[in-house]
Amino acid sequence: MINSINYLSLIGLFCLSLMASAENSLSITTQGGAERNIELSSLGKITFQSSELVVHFRNGNTEIFPLTAIQKMAFAEISGLNQSVKAAAFSVYPNPATSFIILENAPADAWIHIYSISGVLMKSCQMQASSGQVDISELPIGFYVLKLNNQAYKFSKK
């Protein structure tokens, strides 16, 4: 039951990202670096079942992603025939982290928001430079979602 609530909270975070943006695709990047771009117009719904993200398409097909294999999910704008993603590529490390995380190539002056896996906002701060260190020492051990602009990253604190 608690896992269902946690997954519903994550769905809420992604829906908020979607409503706040004018993007037209969902970009899923796996731990191995493979990227899957899904046009939003083809989506029916996104659900979480056990430890998997299930993408339901309007045509009745589904695509399943194990949560442990997902590095990041972002809403991006697709343009041109090659469907290149215009989202800025930045990274979050180390993962798992202990007292800080480093955001590399993040937009300067952008706000970051860190949510617990249950969807509670745990920390907000503004980036001062394109690469910066964020203190997470006050966060309890657990899993978190970092939201920066339209992109969400998961990380854990040990």
Order of alpha helices (4+ residues) and beta strands (2+ residues): alpha-beta-beta-beta-beta-beta-beta-beta-beta-beta-beta-beta-beta-beta-beta-beta
